[in-house]
Every structure is written in C-alpha cells, then in structure tokens.
Amino acid sequence: KSGEIPNIGFAGHYVSYRSKRALSQPMLTKYAERFVLRSCSQGLYLGVNASSSQIEVRDSVEDAWLFHTHEGAVTHARWIGEVHGETPDVVKLTV
C-alpha cells in the first residue's frame, strides 16, 4: 500500500496494539482537536498497520496514527517510550 514502510517498526521494533475498540471506529467528541505522534530521532510519524496492528514509521502526517484527545496521545507516547526508550513527541494538528 502507498505510504506504508514495510518491515520497519518504531526504533526498529514492533509494538502490537490491540484494543477492545476497533482501530477504524471513531471516538466521538465535541472537540475538533487532533494529535499525532512523531519520532524524535527519525522525525517521522507513527502509524498503526491496519492488518497487523503494529506500530510503524510513516513519512506523512496523513498516514499517522490519529488521536482525538491530548490525554490519549500522551498516554500512548509514554507507553511507547517505556517499551522503546524513546518517547515520541505529541503533535497537535491545525485545522
């Protein structure tokens, strides 16, 4: 698929993300804020592979893992930092 970087995970590792909520199911909120995660060392964005649910590096913000709350983005950034030793930046997207 276009935009995917096969066989490359965050910091060379894969993290499986499994949730009770399907990745494609939107979170409903009254706020239009959107956040993504960006690798500090690589300057690239993090996305979730739709097939494997693994976190992967993405070139484009359009392909990045989208968060609807700052709290959700920060929580996931901290979890990734605990596993990989590098906490990604949380980036707020402008409309």
N, C-alpha and C positions, 0 to 999 in steps of 0.2 A: 504494500500500500504506500501511496505517496505520503511523505512526511515522517514515516517510521524509520528508525535506525535499528535494523535487526541485530540481535545478539549483543546489544550494548545496554547495560543497566547503569543505574546511578553509581558513580565511582567504581565502575567495573563489576558491580554486584547487582543481583536482582533481589527485590523485596516483593513478596507476594502480598497483594492486598485483597482480602476477602471481606465482604461486608454483608450484613443482612439486607441492606438496601442495594438494589442493582445499580451499577455504575451509570447506566443510562437514565435512571429515574431521577427527575429533577427534584431539588429541595425547594419547597415553597417558602418564600419570604417576601415581606413587603418592601424590602430594600433592594436596590439595583446594584449593590456593590459586588464586585467580582475580584478574586485573588488567584494568583498562580504561584508556583514555587520555581525558583531559579537556582541552579547550582552555582555556588560562589566560585569554585575553581575553574569550571568549564564555561560559565557564562551562558549556559543553555538552560532551557526549561525542562521540567519534569512532567511526564505524561504517563498514563496508565494504558497498557496494551489491552485492547478490548477482548482479545481471545484468551490470553494467559493471566490477566490481571496483575502483571508485573510492571513495576515502575521502570520507565525507560527515559533516556535523554531525548529531547525533541529540539529541533532547530527553531521552530516557530512558536510564538505565543498562541497562535490559533490552534495548535495541536497539544497545548499544555493541559494538565490536569486542572480543572476549574473548580474553585471553591466559592461558595456563596456567602460565607462568613469569615471574618478575620480570625475568629477563635478556631474555626475548623482548620484553616490553613496553618496557623501557628502550631496547633496540636500535631498535625501530620509532619510539619517541618521538624519539630522536636523529636518525634518518633524516628524519623529518617536519620536525624543526627545521632541518636543513641545507637542505631544499628551500624551506621557508616562512618561515624566520627567527624562528619561534616554536616552542619545544619544548613539547609538551603535557605535562601532569602525568600521572604514572603513579599510579593509584588502586587500592589493594588493596580488594577486596570482602570483606565479612564474611559468614559463613555464617548 
